Amino acid sequence: MTHLTEHSLAQGGRSAAFATACVRGGVAAGLGVGALAVLVIVAWISSPFPDSGAGGALHLAAGLWLLAHGVELVRTDTLGGLPAPLGVVPLLTAALPVWLVFRTARSTLDPADETGPRPSPAGTLGAVSGGYLLVAAVIVVYSESGPLPADLVTAGLWLPGVVLGAAGAGVWTALGRPLPGREEAAAALRGAAAGLVTLLAGGAVLAGTALVWHAGAARASYEGIAGEWSGRVALALLVLALLPNAAVWAAAYGLGPGVALGTGALATPLGLVGDPAVPPFPLLAALPPEGRGGWPQWAAAAVPLVAAVVLGRSVGRATGTGRARETALAALGAAWASGAAVAVLAGAAGGPLGSGRLLAFGPVWWQAGAAAVLWGVAVGLPTALAVRAWGRRVPRPKPPKPPKPPKQPKAARTAEAPALAATAPAPGAVAPAPPVFDFSLNGLDGLNGPSGLADLDDDEGYVPYDYLPASWETAPTPSTPPAPRPAPAPRPDTEPPRPSGTTGAEREATPKDTPLGPV
C-alpha cells in the first residue's frame, strides 16, 4: 500500500508539473502578443490621422505577432481590390517570441527548487509548445476578422516549427548543451556554428558599408516617406527591425546567387540583371546600381571565403588527433549544416511584398543554401585537412642554448662603476706619478737640541723612511729584516755628555772663559 501511495503521489506530482509547464507556455505567448499590442496602441494614439479604432490596432498587433513567427499575412485593403500577400518577416521582431519560448522551456526543466517534481525533457518540450500553440491558434482565428488575416498554410507550417525549435533549444540548454557522442559530429556542429556566425557578421558589414556609401539616397527616401514625427518614429522602428534581414540579404549576395528584386530581376556580384521593382524604402537604397559589377561588388565574395576558412579551421583543430577521413567527414557535415541554416534564414528574410512582380523579393532560400554548401566543400574541406596536417607536424629539435652568466646585483654594479671610472686611465693619457710626501724636519729648528734629532739627515748610511711603500695601494713585504741602525758619531763642537749626578746649576756657576777645575 505504501508503494502504491508513493507511486500515485509521484504520478500526481508529474501531472501537476506537466500542467504547470503548459500554462507557462501560454503565458509566454500572451506576453509576446501583449508587448506588440502595447507598442501598436502607443503608435496609434500618437498618430494624428488614425485610420481605424482600437480594434484595428489590436488586429494589427495580432498580425505582426504572427508575422514574427514566419506566418504570411494577406492584405485585403489594396488599391486594386485583389488580396496581396506579405511575407517578409522583420527578424528583429522574432527575437522576443523566440526568447520567451526558449526561456520558458529552460526554466521549466531546470527549476530553482530541485526537490519538487518536474516533467521529463520530452514532456517539457510537448507541454510548453502545446500551451504556446493553443494561444497562437486563438490569435490566428482572431486575425481572420481583421485587415491582415493569416495565411492558414504558412500558419500550419512555420508557427509550429518556430515554437518547437525555440523550446527544443531551451531544453537542450537546461540539459547542459550535450553534443553527439561521436567526435566528428560534435566538430561538424561547432564548425557550422562558427562559419554561420562569421557569414552573418560579414553580411552585416557589407550592408552597413553599402548604406554609408548611399547615405544621401537613403536619407532622401526616409524623409519622403516619414511625414510627421509619429511617422518618422514608426519608420525608424521598422528600419531597425529589418536590419537583420539586410545582413542576411548581403550574405546571400556575397555567396553568389544574389537577391531577387522582383520577378525577373536579380542582383549578384557580377551585375544586376533585369528590371528591378524596388519600392521606395531607406534600406533598399543600398542596392547595387544597374549594369555589370566592378571591384566593389566582387569584393563581397570575401565574406563567404572567410566564413569557409573559419569553418575549416574549426573542424581541423577539433579533429587534429584523428585520421584524415574523419576530418573530411566532419568538414562535409559542417558544410551541410551551415547550408541548411543559411537556407532557413534566407527563407525567413525574404518573401513576397505584394502581388505581381513583387511576389519574389529577397534571396531564394534553396539557392543560398546550396551556395553555402559549395563554399564549405570547396574551401572549408581543404582548409580543415591543411590545419590537421599542420597540427600533426613534428617540430625540429632546437640546439640547446649556452647558459647565461649570472647577472651581478644592481647595488654591486652601482658601487663598482665609480671606482672603475676613477682608476682606469683615459685613452692616450699618461699615468700620474705616485705622490711624494716630504717628511723631513726642515723648518723645525726649535726641536734641535742635545738629543740630535736634527742631525739624523747628516748620516750617510741612514735612510729615514725606507719602511714606507712606494705606492699607497699595496705595501711591499720585506724579505729580510732591516739592518740595525748605527749610533751617530759625536760632533766636535758639542759638549761631552755629563756624568750622572751633575746638575745644571753647577754649570751655570762655572765661568765660560776659565777652564774647569778648582779655583
C-alpha positions as CSV (number, residue, x, y, z in Angstrom):
1,M,0.0,0.0,0.0
2,T,2.9,2.3,0.8
3,H,4.5,1.7,-2.6
4,L,1.3,2.4,-4.4
5,T,0.7,5.6,-2.4
6,E,4.2,6.9,-3.3
7,H,3.8,5.9,-6.9
8,S,0.4,7.7,-7.1
9,L,1.9,10.8,-5.4
10,A,4.8,10.8,-7.9
11,Q,2.4,10.5,-10.8
12,G,0.3,13.3,-9.4
13,G,3.3,15.5,-9.0
14,R,4.4,14.9,-12.6
15,S,0.9,15.6,-13.9
16,A,0.9,18.9,-11.9
17,A,4.3,19.8,-13.3
18,F,3.2,19.0,-16.8
19,A,0.1,21.2,-16.4
20,T,2.2,24.0,-15.0
21,A,4.6,23.8,-18.0
22,C,1.6,24.0,-20.4
23,V,0.3,27.1,-18.6
24,R,3.7,28.7,-18.6
25,G,3.8,28.2,-22.4
26,G,0.5,30.0,-22.8
27,V,1.7,32.8,-20.6
28,A,4.8,33.2,-22.8
29,A,2.6,33.6,-25.9
30,G,0.4,36.1,-24.1
31,L,3.4,38.2,-23.0
32,G,4.7,38.4,-26.6
33,V,1.5,39.5,-28.2
34,G,0.8,41.9,-25.3
35,A,4.2,43.6,-25.8
36,L,3.5,44.2,-29.5
37,A,-0.1,45.3,-28.7
38,V,1.2,48.0,-26.4
39,L,3.7,49.2,-29.0
40,V,1.0,49.4,-31.7
41,I,-1.5,51.1,-29.5
42,V,1.0,53.8,-28.5
43,A,1.8,54.4,-32.2
44,W,-2.0,54.6,-32.9
45,I,-2.6,57.1,-30.1
46,S,0.3,59.3,-31.2
47,S,-0.8,59.2,-34.9
48,P,-2.5,62.5,-36.0
49,F,-4.7,60.7,-38.6
50,P,-5.6,57.2,-37.3
51,D,-7.3,55.1,-39.9
52,S,-9.2,52.8,-37.5
53,G,-10.1,52.5,-33.9
54,A,-8.6,50.4,-31.0
55,G,-10.0,47.2,-32.6
56,G,-8.0,47.8,-35.8
57,A,-4.8,48.4,-33.7
58,L,-5.3,45.1,-31.8
59,H,-5.9,43.3,-35.1
60,L,-2.7,44.8,-36.4
61,A,-0.8,43.7,-33.3
62,A,-2.1,40.2,-33.8
63,G,-1.0,40.2,-37.4
64,L,2.5,41.4,-36.6
65,W,2.9,38.8,-33.9
66,L,2.0,36.1,-36.4
67,L,4.3,37.6,-39.0
68,A,7.2,37.4,-36.4
69,H,6.7,33.6,-36.4
70,G,7.0,33.4,-40.2
71,V,3.3,33.4,-41.0
72,E,2.4,35.2,-44.2
73,L,-0.3,37.8,-44.0
74,V,-2.8,38.8,-46.6
75,R,-3.6,42.4,-47.3
76,T,-7.2,42.9,-48.2
77,D,-7.4,46.7,-48.4
78,T,-5.3,47.1,-51.6
79,L,-5.9,49.7,-54.3
80,G,-6.8,47.2,-56.9
81,G,-9.1,45.2,-54.6
82,L,-7.2,42.0,-55.0
83,P,-5.6,40.5,-51.9
84,A,-1.8,40.8,-51.8
85,P,0.5,38.6,-49.7
86,L,3.0,40.0,-47.2
87,G,5.7,37.5,-46.2
88,V,8.9,39.4,-45.4
89,V,9.5,38.8,-41.7
90,P,11.2,41.6,-39.7
91,L,13.7,39.3,-38.0
92,L,14.3,41.5,-35.0
93,T,10.6,41.3,-34.0
94,A,11.0,37.5,-34.0
95,A,13.7,37.8,-31.3
96,L,11.1,38.5,-28.5
97,P,8.7,35.5,-29.0
98,V,11.6,33.1,-29.7
99,W,13.4,34.2,-26.5
100,L,10.2,33.9,-24.4
101,V,9.7,30.2,-25.6
102,F,13.3,29.4,-25.0
103,R,13.4,30.9,-21.5
104,T,10.2,29.1,-20.5
105,A,11.4,25.7,-21.6
106,R,14.7,26.1,-19.9
107,S,13.3,27.3,-16.6
108,T,10.6,24.6,-16.6
109,L,13.1,21.8,-16.9
110,D,15.7,23.3,-14.6
111,P,13.7,24.9,-11.7
112,A,15.3,26.6,-8.7
113,D,13.7,24.0,-6.3
114,E,15.4,20.7,-7.1
115,T,13.2,18.8,-4.6
116,G,9.9,19.4,-6.4
117,P,8.7,17.2,-9.3
118,R,9.4,18.2,-12.8
119,P,8.5,16.8,-16.2
120,S,10.9,14.9,-18.4
121,P,12.7,16.6,-21.3
122,A,10.2,15.3,-23.8
123,G,7.3,16.2,-21.6
124,T,8.7,19.7,-21.1
125,L,9.0,20.2,-24.9
126,G,5.5,19.0,-25.5
127,A,3.9,20.9,-22.6
128,V,5.5,24.3,-23.3
129,S,5.0,24.0,-27.1
130,G,1.4,22.9,-26.6
131,G,0.4,25.7,-24.3
132,Y,2.0,28.2,-26.6
133,L,0.4,26.9,-29.8
134,L,-3.1,26.9,-28.1
135,V,-2.8,30.6,-27.6
136,A,-1.4,31.0,-31.1
137,A,-4.4,29.2,-32.6
138,V,-6.7,31.7,-30.8
139,I,-4.7,34.6,-32.3
140,V,-4.9,33.1,-35.8
141,V,-8.7,32.9,-35.5
142,Y,-8.9,36.4,-34.2
143,S,-6.7,37.8,-37.1
144,E,-9.2,36.4,-39.7
145,S,-11.6,39.2,-38.9
146,G,-9.0,42.0,-39.3
147,P,-7.3,43.8,-42.2
148,L,-4.3,41.4,-42.1
149,P,-5.6,37.8,-41.8
150,A,-3.1,35.0,-41.6
151,D,-2.4,32.5,-44.4
152,L,-3.5,29.2,-42.9
153,V,-1.0,27.1,-44.9
154,T,2.1,29.0,-43.6
155,A,0.5,29.2,-40.2
156,G,0.3,25.4,-40.1
157,L,4.0,25.1,-41.2
158,W,6.1,27.9,-39.8
159,L,4.3,28.6,-36.5
160,P,4.8,25.0,-35.0
161,G,8.3,24.8,-36.4
162,V,9.5,28.0,-34.8
163,V,7.9,27.2,-31.4
164,L,9.3,23.6,-31.3
165,G,12.7,24.8,-32.4
166,A,12.9,27.5,-29.6
167,A,11.5,25.1,-27.0
168,G,14.0,22.4,-28.0
169,A,16.9,24.9,-27.7
170,G,15.7,25.7,-24.2
171,V,15.5,22.0,-23.2
172,W,19.0,21.4,-24.7
173,T,20.4,24.3,-22.7
174,A,18.8,23.1,-19.5
175,L,20.5,19.6,-20.0
176,G,23.9,21.2,-20.3
177,R,24.1,21.6,-24.1
178,P,25.2,18.0,-24.8
179,L,26.7,17.2,-28.2
180,P,26.7,13.9,-30.1
181,G,29.0,11.2,-28.7
182,R,31.0,10.9,-31.9
183,E,33.8,13.4,-32.2
184,E,33.1,14.1,-35.9
185,A,29.5,15.1,-35.3
186,A,30.4,17.5,-32.5
187,A,33.2,19.0,-34.6
188,A,30.8,19.4,-37.5
189,L,28.3,21.3,-35.4
190,R,30.9,23.6,-33.9
191,G,32.4,24.3,-37.3
192,A,29.0,25.1,-38.8
193,A,28.2,27.5,-36.0
194,A,31.5,29.3,-36.4
195,G,31.1,29.6,-40.1
196,L,27.5,30.8,-39.9
197,V,28.3,33.5,-37.3
198,T,31.2,34.7,-39.5
199,L,29.0,34.8,-42.6
200,L,26.3,36.8,-40.9
201,A,28.8,39.2,-39.3
202,G,30.3,39.8,-42.8
203,G,26.9,40.3,-44.2
204,A,26.2,43.0,-41.6
205,V,29.5,44.7,-42.5
206,L,28.6,44.6,-46.2
207,A,25.1,46.1,-45.6
208,G,26.4,48.8,-43.3
209,T,29.1,49.8,-45.9
210,A,26.5,50.0,-48.7
211,L,24.3,52.2,-46.6
212,V,27.1,54.5,-45.8
213,W,28.0,54.6,-49.5
214,H,24.5,55.5,-50.5
215,A,23.7,57.7,-47.4
216,G,22.2,60.5,-49.5
217,A,19.7,58.3,-51.3
218,A,18.7,56.6,-48.1
219,R,18.1,59.9,-46.3
220,A,16.0,61.2,-49.2
221,S,13.9,58.1,-49.2
222,Y,13.4,58.3,-45.4
223,E,12.3,61.9,-45.5
224,G,10.0,61.3,-48.4
225,I,8.1,58.5,-46.6
226,A,8.1,59.6,-42.9
227,G,6.0,62.7,-42.9
228,E,5.1,63.7,-39.3
229,W,7.2,62.9,-36.2
230,S,5.0,59.9,-35.4
231,G,5.6,58.5,-38.9
232,R,9.3,59.1,-38.5
233,V,9.4,57.2,-35.3
234,A,7.4,54.3,-36.8
235,L,9.5,54.2,-39.9
236,A,12.7,54.2,-37.8
237,L,11.4,51.3,-35.8
238,L,10.6,49.4,-39.0
239,V,14.1,50.0,-40.4
240,L,15.6,48.8,-37.1
241,A,13.5,45.7,-37.2
242,L,14.7,44.9,-40.7
243,L,18.4,45.3,-40.1
244,P,19.0,41.6,-39.6
245,N,17.2,41.0,-42.9
246,A,19.7,43.3,-44.6
247,A,22.6,41.3,-43.1
248,V,21.1,38.0,-44.5
249,W,20.5,39.6,-47.9
250,A,24.1,40.9,-48.0
251,A,25.4,37.4,-47.1
252,A,23.3,35.8,-49.8
253,Y,24.6,38.4,-52.2
254,G,28.2,37.6,-51.4
255,L,27.5,33.8,-51.7
256,G,26.8,34.3,-55.4
257,P,23.1,33.5,-56.0
258,G,22.3,37.1,-55.2
259,V,19.0,38.7,-54.2
260,A,15.8,38.8,-56.2
261,L,14.4,42.3,-56.7
262,G,11.1,41.3,-58.2
263,T,10.1,38.8,-60.8
264,G,12.8,38.6,-63.5
265,A,15.3,40.9,-61.7
266,L,18.4,39.5,-59.9
267,A,21.3,41.3,-58.3
268,T,24.6,39.4,-58.0
269,P,28.3,40.4,-57.6
270,L,28.6,40.1,-61.4
271,G,25.9,42.7,-62.0
272,L,22.2,43.5,-61.9
273,V,20.1,41.6,-64.4
274,G,16.5,42.6,-65.4
275,D,14.3,45.5,-64.4
276,P,14.0,45.7,-60.6
277,A,10.7,46.6,-59.0
278,V,12.1,48.3,-55.9
279,P,9.6,50.3,-53.7
280,P,10.9,53.4,-52.0
281,F,12.5,52.4,-48.7
282,P,15.7,53.5,-47.0
283,L,17.3,50.1,-46.7
284,L,16.6,49.4,-50.4
285,A,18.6,52.5,-51.4
286,A,21.8,50.4,-50.6
287,L,21.2,48.0,-53.6
288,P,23.9,47.9,-56.2
289,P,23.4,50.0,-59.4
290,E,22.3,48.6,-62.7
291,G,24.8,47.1,-65.1
292,R,27.9,45.0,-64.7
293,G,29.6,44.8,-61.3
294,G,33.0,46.2,-60.6
295,W,35.6,45.5,-57.9
296,P,33.3,46.9,-55.0
297,Q,30.7,44.2,-55.9
298,W,33.3,41.5,-56.4
299,A,34.8,42.2,-53.0
300,A,31.6,40.8,-51.5
301,A,32.9,37.3,-52.2
302,A,35.5,37.8,-49.4
303,V,32.7,37.3,-46.9
304,P,31.8,33.6,-47.7
305,L,35.5,32.9,-48.3
306,V,36.4,34.0,-44.8
307,A,33.4,32.1,-43.4
308,A,34.5,28.9,-45.1
309,V,38.1,29.3,-43.9
310,V,36.8,29.7,-40.3
311,L,34.6,26.6,-40.7
312,G,37.5,24.5,-41.9
313,R,39.9,25.8,-39.3
314,S,37.4,24.9,-36.5
315,V,36.9,21.4,-37.9
316,G,40.6,20.8,-38.5
317,R,41.6,21.9,-34.9
318,A,38.8,19.7,-33.4
319,T,39.7,16.6,-35.3
320,G,43.5,17.0,-35.4
321,T,44.2,13.8,-33.5
322,G,42.1,11.6,-35.7
323,R,42.5,10.3,-39.2
324,A,42.2,12.3,-42.3
325,R,39.0,10.5,-43.3
326,E,37.3,11.6,-40.0
327,T,38.4,15.2,-40.6
328,A,37.0,15.2,-44.2
329,L,33.6,13.7,-43.0
330,A,33.4,16.4,-40.3
331,A,34.1,19.1,-42.8
332,L,31.4,17.8,-45.1
333,G,28.9,17.6,-42.3
334,A,29.7,21.2,-41.2
335,A,29.2,22.4,-44.8
336,W,25.8,20.7,-45.0
337,A,24.7,22.0,-41.6
338,S,25.7,25.6,-42.4
339,G,24.0,25.3,-45.7
340,A,20.7,24.2,-44.0
341,A,20.9,27.1,-41.5
342,V,21.5,29.6,-44.4
343,A,18.5,28.2,-46.3
344,V,16.3,28.7,-43.3
345,L,17.4,32.2,-42.6
346,A,17.2,33.2,-46.3
347,G,13.6,31.8,-46.4
348,A,12.6,33.8,-43.3
349,A,14.3,37.0,-44.5
350,G,12.7,37.0,-48.0
351,G,9.3,36.6,-49.3
352,P,6.6,38.4,-51.2
353,L,5.9,42.1,-50.7
354,G,2.7,42.2,-52.8
355,S,1.3,40.7,-55.9
356,G,2.6,40.7,-59.5
357,R,6.3,41.5,-59.8
358,L,6.7,41.7,-56.0
359,L,5.9,38.1,-55.4
360,A,9.6,37.2,-55.4
361,F,11.6,39.5,-53.2
362,G,14.8,38.7,-51.3
363,P,17.2,35.8,-51.5
364,V,16.0,32.4,-52.8
365,W,16.3,30.0,-49.9
366,W,17.4,26.9,-51.8
367,Q,20.0,28.7,-53.9
368,A,21.5,30.4,-50.9
369,G,21.7,27.1,-49.0
370,A,23.3,25.3,-52.0
371,A,25.9,28.1,-52.4
372,A,26.8,27.9,-48.7
373,V,27.4,24.1,-49.1
374,L,29.6,24.6,-52.1
375,W,31.7,27.2,-50.4
376,G,32.1,24.9,-47.4
377,V,33.1,21.9,-49.6
378,A,35.4,23.9,-51.9
379,V,37.2,26.0,-49.3
380,G,36.3,24.5,-45.9
381,L,37.3,20.9,-46.6
382,P,40.9,21.7,-47.9
383,T,41.3,24.2,-45.0
384,A,40.4,21.5,-42.5
385,L,42.8,19.0,-43.9
386,A,45.6,21.6,-44.1
387,V,45.0,22.6,-40.4
388,R,45.1,19.0,-39.4
389,A,48.3,18.3,-41.3
390,W,49.9,21.5,-39.8
391,G,48.9,20.4,-36.3
392,R,50.4,16.9,-36.7
393,R,53.8,18.1,-38.0
394,V,56.9,17.1,-36.0
395,P,59.0,20.2,-35.0
396,R,62.7,20.1,-35.5
397,P,64.8,19.9,-32.3
398,K,66.5,23.1,-31.4
399,P,70.1,23.1,-30.2
400,P,70.4,23.9,-26.5
401,K,71.4,27.4,-25.7
402,P,74.5,28.0,-23.6
403,P,73.7,29.1,-20.1
404,K,73.9,32.8,-19.5
405,P,76.3,34.1,-16.9
406,P,74.7,35.2,-13.6
407,K,73.9,38.8,-13.5
408,Q,75.7,41.0,-10.9
409,P,73.4,42.6,-8.4
410,K,72.4,46.1,-9.2
411,A,73.8,47.5,-6.0
412,A,77.2,46.0,-6.6
413,R,77.3,47.3,-10.2
414,T,76.3,50.8,-9.0
415,A,79.1,50.8,-6.3
416,E,81.7,49.4,-8.7
417,A,81.2,51.7,-11.6
418,P,82.6,54.9,-10.0
419,A,85.6,53.1,-8.7
420,L,86.4,51.7,-12.1
421,A,85.9,55.0,-13.7
422,A,88.3,56.7,-11.2
423,T,91.1,54.1,-11.5
424,A,91.0,53.4,-15.3
425,P,93.2,55.9,-17.2
426,A,91.8,57.7,-20.2
427,P,92.9,56.5,-23.6
428,G,96.1,58.3,-24.7
429,A,96.7,59.8,-21.2
430,V,99.9,59.4,-19.2
431,A,99.5,57.7,-15.9
432,P,100.2,60.1,-13.0
433,A,103.3,59.7,-10.8
434,P,102.8,58.4,-7.3
435,P,102.6,61.2,-4.8
436,V,105.8,62.2,-2.9
437,F,105.5,63.5,0.6
438,D,108.2,65.5,2.4
439,F,108.6,64.1,5.9
440,S,111.9,65.9,6.7
441,L,112.3,68.1,9.8
442,N,113.3,71.2,7.8
443,G,111.9,74.4,9.4
444,L,111.6,72.8,12.8
445,D,114.8,74.3,14.3
446,G,113.1,74.7,17.6
447,L,113.3,71.0,18.0
448,N,117.1,70.8,17.7
449,G,118.7,70.1,20.9
450,P,121.1,67.9,22.7
451,S,119.3,64.8,21.6
452,G,120.5,65.4,18.0
453,L,117.1,64.9,16.2
454,A,118.0,67.5,13.5
455,D,121.3,65.7,12.8
456,L,119.8,62.5,11.6
457,D,119.8,63.7,8.0
458,D,123.6,64.1,8.1
459,D,124.1,60.3,8.5
460,E,125.2,58.9,5.1
461,G,124.2,55.3,5.8
462,Y,120.7,56.1,7.2
463,V,117.6,56.2,5.2
464,P,114.9,57.6,7.4
465,Y,111.7,56.4,5.7
466,D,112.6,53.3,3.9
467,Y,109.8,51.4,5.5
468,L,107.1,53.3,3.6
469,P,105.8,51.8,0.4
470,A,106.3,53.4,-3.0
471,S,102.6,53.3,-3.7
472,W,99.5,53.8,-1.5
473,E,97.8,50.7,-2.9
474,T,100.0,47.9,-1.7
475,A,102.9,47.7,0.8
476,P,105.9,45.5,-0.1
477,T,106.6,42.6,2.1
478,P,110.2,42.7,3.4
479,S,112.1,39.6,2.5
480,T,114.9,40.2,5.2
481,P,114.7,42.1,8.4
482,P,116.2,45.6,8.3
483,A,119.8,46.1,9.4
484,P,120.3,47.8,12.8
485,R,120.8,51.5,12.7
486,P,124.4,52.6,13.8
487,A,124.7,55.1,16.6
488,P,125.5,58.6,15.5
489,A,129.1,59.9,16.0
490,P,129.6,62.9,18.3
491,R,130.3,66.2,16.7
492,P,133.5,68.1,17.8
493,D,131.6,71.3,18.7
494,T,129.3,69.7,21.2
495,E,129.9,69.0,24.8
496,P,130.6,65.6,26.0
497,P,127.8,64.1,28.0
498,R,127.9,65.0,31.7
499,P,128.2,62.3,34.3
500,S,125.1,61.4,36.1
501,G,124.5,63.5,39.1
502,T,125.8,66.7,37.6
503,T,123.1,69.4,37.6
504,G,122.6,72.4,35.5
505,A,123.3,74.7,38.5
506,E,127.0,73.7,38.7
507,R,127.5,74.5,35.0
508,E,125.9,77.9,35.4
509,A,128.2,78.7,38.4
510,T,131.4,77.9,36.3
511,P,132.6,80.9,34.2
512,K,132.8,80.2,30.5
513,D,136.1,82.0,30.0
514,T,138.0,79.9,32.7
515,P,139.0,76.3,32.4
516,L,137.2,73.9,34.5
517,G,139.0,72.9,37.7
518,P,139.4,74.1,41.3
519,V,139.8,77.8,41.9
